[in-house]
Amino acid sequence: MARPWEELQTFLERLLGSRNVYFQPPESFKLKYPCIVFERSGIRTDSADNRKYLKHKRYTVTFISKDTDSEIPDLLSELEYCGFDRRFTSDNLYHDVFTLYF
């Protein structure tokens, strides 16, 4: 049985049309652009009657590209449980950061 992050990685690879999708890569890892980097960033818990009944794993998903006008951020923002957080530039690369519940 696949772990949830493996299912998310497969989904993001299909969305990107590339295998340049990385789950929590070490800092020394050489990324190939454009790429998506994602990491687990928390759990949202729904409660009722003093009991936890649903847990939603939260991931931070960052699309990194040299292209300022890629369509991938638009595709990510259309996902049902995904919200845009911020955009920044670092080392001449554009970073679009999203929060995704998967």
KAHU-V278184 format. One record per residue. N is the residue number from 0. SS is DSSP state (alpha for helix, beta for strand, coil for the rest). PSI is psi in whole degrees, -180 to 180 (* if undefined). D_CENTER is the distance of its C-alpha to the mean C-alpha in Angstrom with 1 decimal. Layout:
BEGIN
N|SS|PSI|D_CENTER / N|SS|PSI|D_CENTER
END
This chain:
BEGIN
0|coil|130|21.3 / 1|coil|145|17.6 / 2|coil|153|15.5 / 3|alpha|-39|12.7 / 4|alpha|-28|10.0 / 5|alpha|-39|12.1 / 6|alpha|-41|12.1 / 7|alpha|-40|8.4 / 8|alpha|-45|8.7 / 9|alpha|-43|11.7 / 10|alpha|-46|10.3 / 11|alpha|-33|7.8 / 12|alpha|-41|10.9 / 13|alpha|-41|13.0 / 14|alpha|-44|11.2 / 15|alpha|-26|11.3 / 16|coil|28|14.7 / 17|coil|161|14.4 / 18|coil|11|13.9 / 19|coil|57|12.3 / 20|beta|125|9.1 / 21|beta|131|9.3 / 22|beta|114|8.8 / 23|coil|57|10.3 / 24|coil|148|12.7 / 25|coil|156|16.0 / 26|coil|-27|17.1 / 27|coil|-7|19.8 / 28|coil|135|17.6 / 29|coil|115|18.1 / 30|coil|149|15.1 / 31|coil|128|16.0 / 32|coil|150|15.1 / 33|coil|154|13.5 / 34|beta|168|10.4 / 35|beta|129|6.7 / 36|beta|131|6.2 / 37|beta|154|4.3 / 38|beta|152|6.9 / 39|beta|130|8.7 / 40|beta|1|10.1 / 41|beta|-177|12.7 / 42|beta|130|14.5 / 43|beta|130|16.1 / 44|beta|131|19.5 / 45|beta|135|21.9 / 46|beta|153|25.5 / 47|beta|146|28.9 / 48|coil|42|32.4 / 49|coil|27|31.4 / 50|beta|147|29.1 / 51|beta|127|25.4 / 52|beta|-15|24.7 / 53|beta|138|21.0 / 54|beta|131|18.0 / 55|beta|118|14.4 / 56|beta|132|11.7 / 57|beta|134|9.2 / 58|beta|144|5.8 / 59|beta|121|4.9 / 60|beta|124|2.1 / 61|beta|122|5.4 / 62|beta|127|7.4 / 63|beta|129|10.8 / 64|beta|157|14.0 / 65|coil|-15|17.7 / 66|coil|120|18.1 / 67|coil|-18|18.2 / 68|coil|44|18.3 / 69|coil|153|15.8 / 70|coil|-12|15.2 / 71|alpha|-44|11.5 / 72|alpha|-35|10.5 / 73|alpha|-41|13.2 / 74|alpha|-41|11.9 / 75|alpha|-42|8.5 / 76|alpha|-18|10.7 / 77|coil|-12|13.0 / 78|coil|146|11.1 / 79|coil|-44|13.2 / 80|coil|43|11.2 / 81|beta|136|8.8 / 82|beta|143|10.2 / 83|beta|133|10.4 / 84|beta|-56|11.2 / 85|beta|168|12.7 / 86|beta|139|13.5 / 87|beta|163|15.5 / 88|beta|136|17.3 / 89|beta|131|18.0 / 90|coil|41|20.3 / 91|coil|25|20.5 / 92|beta|141|16.8 / 93|beta|130|14.9 / 94|beta|122|11.6 / 95|beta|120|9.7 / 96|beta|133|7.6 / 97|beta|156|6.2 / 98|beta|128|6.8 / 99|beta|131|6.2 / 100|beta|125|9.2 / 101|coil|*|9.6
END
